[in-house]
């Protein structure tokens, strides 16, 4: 404990702005902004209230989207198919891998569909358009199959 003040490293404050939001005079500016004067940089960074926020692009109309295109295959869609496969098995749509027979277990199928419903709610807004469409179509198909088997 003789050399408590010597730590072997130097701390350098690299923050660009002071606590009040003004640009620090000694702040290091990246090479891409090196030719910009600090006053210009400050005005570019500070938002002005007269400028309206940019409008988000509309998600209602996708002119480049082909409605007949196959869904994009991502790790997430593969995961969904893994979870949905148990629902397909318990709805009797696919043979059970252990028994090789088709069986219907509506309770287990409902649990799988509810799990997918919960995942859909938790991932809302975080998926690509293709993943959203795939997920919604998958859930709709499983729900329709469940209802049709339940009515039999």
Secondary structure as UniProt FT lines:
FT   TURN            2..3
FT   TURN            19..20
FT   TURN            25..26
FT   HELIX           31..33
FT   TURN            34..35
FT   HELIX           38..45
FT   TURN            49..50
FT   TURN            63..64
FT   TURN            67..68
FT   HELIX           75..90
FT   TURN            97..99
FT   HELIX           106..122
FT   TURN            123..125
FT   HELIX           129..150
//
